[in-house]
Amino acid sequence: MKRAAKVAAVAALGLVGTAALAVAAACLAAGCSGGAGYLAQSVGGHLDLMQRARPVPAWLADDATPAALRARLELSQRIREFAVAELRLPDGASYRRYADLARPAAVWNVVAAPELSLELKNWCFPVVGCVGYRGYYDRAAADALAAQLRDEGWEVAVYPVPAYSTLGKLEWAGGDPLLSTFIHWPEGELARLIFHELAHQVVYVKGDTTFNESFATAVERIGGRRWLDTRAGAAARDEYARFDARRRDFRALTLAARRELEAIYAGDGSADAKRAAKAQAMARLRAEHERLRREAWDGFAGYDAWVERANNAALGVQAAYTDLVPGFERLFAACGGDFDCFYDRVRALARLPREERHATLRAEH
């Protein structure tokens, strides 16, 4: 698969520059013991990732570092400094080291939803609270959980996560490193990912995935636009424009599908009637995707696999990353584009009860 298609496969959920809050980091920060089972694999996986990381200057000074990697590491440090100077993001240890993981993802997340609902199954952990996914450093372990959940009647999706945030809890240990899973992404996507992950260190509300991910997505979009407008070259801007046009089309497509399914599931019909209506809605999603691919995307195949496997779980997790973004963007505009004001307003929202902060962000202004 070509690089653009690989990036699009991750971006299919609208999650380029995504964060997945690894239970490993939460467990380490909370002082969990490394016993058998899930927490042990989480701690072990994160420690392995950290041990692979070396300071960026060490990679740049190493004659064995490939020229392409050297250029991307240099770019990453310019993006990192921009994040501090222009976006008022934390000036800590994160993204000043690099690790080659020798695998296509940092972790694989498992998400699940009922047959007639987009509401994700939650798992609860120390520090991060309850989240709508369960992450694994080993793909086979993720697939095993997915199979178990399917046997229990859940609709399930497993998706690769290129990076995750430790919420600034492990800055003392070197913070979050740059990873081989995303370092060669297009310039605009690399910038967005770094901005997204650092945003989690600014504000994080335990147990509210939609608030946290929508906030970080808003920061990545605003910051990404600023980077491209003021720091990137014409080629990078053109590359991003083509990629983002497809992504915006895809988001509109899946948003329409989510809204249709939400209406179906909330309706008064029987379960059988809802299943029939759901099948028709999914058929429309796939037909419209095929039309876009043929007429607007010049045969671009980056989203094909996602659409083929689309289900309630896949559509539900996408909503968690985008649902409240317009509200955060309105809040940023109300602050006149001042990031310090914006972050203060977001911190104030974070202190409100969950329903109140969500309602505030959804309110039209």
N, C-alpha and C positions, 0 to 999 in steps of 0.2 A: 504494500500500500504506500502511495506517495506521502511525503511529509504533510502536505496540506490536508490530505484525507485523514491522516492519523490525528492531527490537531483537531479537525472537525469532529472526529469520533468522540473526543473528550468534550468538545464544545457543544455537542448535540443537546446536552441538558441545559445549555446556556451557562455552563460552568467553566469556561476558559478563565483561568485565574481563580479557580475555586479553592476553598479551604475545607479540609476535613479535620475536625478536632480529634486527633488520635487519642485513644484511651491510654496509650502508652505514656504520653506526656502528662495526661491528667493523673495517672496512677503514680508516676514519678513525683509530680508536684505534691500529691497528697500523701506521699510516703507509703504507698501500698507495698506489701511484700510480694516477692516474685514466686508465688506458688504455681501449682499446675494449672493448666487450662488457659482460658482466654486472656486473663490479665498477664500471665507469664509470657505468652506469645507477643503481647502488645509491648511489654517492657523490653523483651529481648529484641524485637524488631526495631524499636526506636533506638536502643543502645547501639545496635549494629549500624544504623544509619548515621548516628553521630560519630562513631568511630571511623567511618569512611571519610569524613569531612576533613579537609585541610584548608588553611587560610588562603584566600584568593592570591595574595602576593606570592605565596609559595608555589602555586600553580603557574603563575606568570613568570617566575624565575626559573622554572624547570624547563630545560631545553627539550624534554620529551613531550611537553604539552603541545598537542596539534594546533596549528595556526588558527583553524576555525574555532576551536574551543577558547583559545587565548582571546580572540576578538570578542566572543560572546561574554566572557568573564569581564573584560574591560567595559563592555557596554553595560553589563549588570551593575557595575559599581557607579557608573554615571547615573543610571536609573535610581540606584539606592540613594545617592546624594540628592537627586532631584526630589525624591520622596520626603526627605527631611527638610530641605530648603523651601520647597514650593508647596508641598501638601501637608506640612507640619506633622508628619508621621514620625514615630519614635526613632531616635538616633542611637540604637543599641547594637548588639552583636549580630543580630539576624541578617542573613544574606551577605555576609562578608567571608563566608567559607563555602567550599564546593565539595560535593560528594558524587562519585560515579557509582550508581546503584546496580548497574548491569542488569536492569530489568525495566519493563515499560511503564511501571507505575510505582509511586511511593507506597500506596496501599490500595486495596480493592474494597469498596464499600458495598454492603448488602442492604437493600431497602425492600420493604414489603408493605402491601396494602390489601385490604379485603377485596373480594370479587366485585362488590357494588359500592365502592367508596374510594376516594382519593386520599383519605386520611392515612398517614403513614404509621406503621407500628413503631413504638418508641422503646428504646433501651436506656437505662439510667446508670450513670457512672459518677465517680467522685469528680469534683471540680466543675466539669462541664454540664452536669445535670442530665436531664433526659433529652436524647437526640433521636432523630428519625433514621438512623443508620447504624450499622455495626461494621467496623473496619478491620481488615486483616492484611498483614504484610505478605501472606502467602495466598496466591490465587486459588490453589486447591482447597484451602480451608474455607475461603469465601464461598466457593462453589458447593462445598459440602453443607454449609449452613443453608444456602439457597435451596438445595434439594430437600432438606428437612422441612423448610418452611413451605415449599410447594406441596409436600405430602400432607401438611397440616391445612391446606386449602388457601394459602396466601398467594397473591400474585407477587412475583419477585423480580428484581433487577439487580444485577451486579455490574458495577461500573468502575473504571480505573480512576484514581485520584492522583494527579501529578505532584501535589504538595499539600501540606497541612500546617496549621498554626499551633504552636504550643502556648499561645496567649501571652508571651513574654515571661512565662513562669520559669523558663530555663535559660534566660539570658546569661546567667552565671556559668552555664556549661557550654556556651558558644552560640546559643540561640538556634534559630531555624536556618539550615544551610540551603544554598542553591543546590539544585539537583540535576542530574543528567536527564531526568524525566521531562524537563521543560526548558533547559538552558538554550536549546537550539530552536525554540519556537520563534515565529515572526516577531519582530521588534515590538510592535504594538501589543501583542499578546503577552510577551515577557514582562513588559512594563505593567500591564494590568494585573498580572498574577502577583507580582511583588507588592503592588499597592494594596491589593485585596488582602493578602496575608498579613501585612503590617497593620491594616485597619482593625483586625481582630485584637491587636494589642492595645488599641485605643479604647474600645468599648466592647464588652462582652457580657451578656445577660445569661446567667445560668438557666438552662432548660428552655430557651426560646430560640430555636434554630432559625425560624423565619425572620425574626428581628435581626439576629446577628448576621446572617448571610445576606439579607437584603441591604443592610448598612454597608457591609464590606463590598458588595457588588456596586452600590452607588458610588463609593469612594474610588473603586477601580475604573468605573466609567468616566467619572469627572476627571480623575487624574490621568487616565489614558488619553483623553482628548487633549488635555494640556500638554502632555509630553509630545504627542504627535504634532501639535500646532507649533510648539516652540523649540523642540530639540531634534525631532526626527527629520531625515532627508525626504526628498520627493518620492524615492522608490519605496521607502518604508510606509509612507502615507498612502501611496497607491495600493500596495499589497494589503494594508489594513482595510482600506475602503472596500476592496473586492470581497475580502473575507467577511467583514462586518455586514455588508449588504445581504449576503446569504444568511448570516446568522439572524439578522433582524427579520427577514422573511420567515425563517424557521421558527423564531419565537412567536411571531404572529400566528403561524399555522398551529403550533401546539397550544397557544393560549386559547384559540378558538375551540380546539378539541377539549381542553380542560373545562371550559365554560359549558360546553354542550353536555359533557359527562356529569358535571356537577348538577345541572338542571335535571338530568335524567335520574340521578341517584336520589335527589331531594324530592322527586315527584311522588305522586300517590299510586302509581301503577303497581302491579304485582311484580314479584321477583322475575318471573319469566318475561314479562313485558319489558322490564328494565334490561334484561340480558339481550333481548332482541334489539332494543334501541341502542344499546352499547355497541353491539356488533356493527350496526349501520354507521354509528359515529366513527368507529375505528376504520371502517372501510372508506369513509369520506376523508379521514386523515391521510390514509395511504394513497388514495387517488389524487388528492391535492398535492401531496409531496411529489408524486410522479410527474404531475403537470409542471411544478416549479423546476424540477430537475431537468425536464425536457425543454421548457420554454425560457426559463429565466436564469438557470444556473449552468447552462452549456454542458449538461451531462455530469456536473460535479457530483461525486458519489459519496461524499464525506458523511452524510446523514443516513445512508441507506440501511445500514445494519441496525441503527437505533430505531428507525421507523418500523422495520420488519418485526422487531421484538417489543415494540411499544405496548405498555400496559398501564394499569393504575399506578403501580409502584414507580415506574419511570416518569410518568406525568406528575405524580405527586411530589417527587423530590425536586423536579424542576421548579415547581411553584414556590418551594421554600427559599430559593435563591433570588426570586424576582418579585414576589408578591407585593412587598412594601417599598420597592425601589422608587416608584414615582413620588411617594410621600417624602422619602429622604431627599430626593432631588429638589422638591419644592422647599424643603427646610433649608437646603444649601442656598437656594436662590433668595430666600427671605433674609439670609445672613449676608446678602450682597457678595457672595463668593468668598467670604472670609472663613478659612478652615477652623480657626480657633473658636469663633462664634458657633460654627456648625457642630463641632465636637462637644462644646458645652451644652448645646441644645439637645444633642443626642444623649449625653449623660443624664440630663434632666428627665428625658423620656424613659431612660432605662430604670429610673427609680420609681416609675409609676407601676401600678398593677398591669399585668399582661394585656388584659382586654382594653384597658384605657389607653395604653401606648399604641396598640394596634389601631384602635378607633381614631386616635389623633392623627396617625400617619395616613389613614385612609380618607380622612375628611377632605373635602374639596375646599380650596382657598381661592 
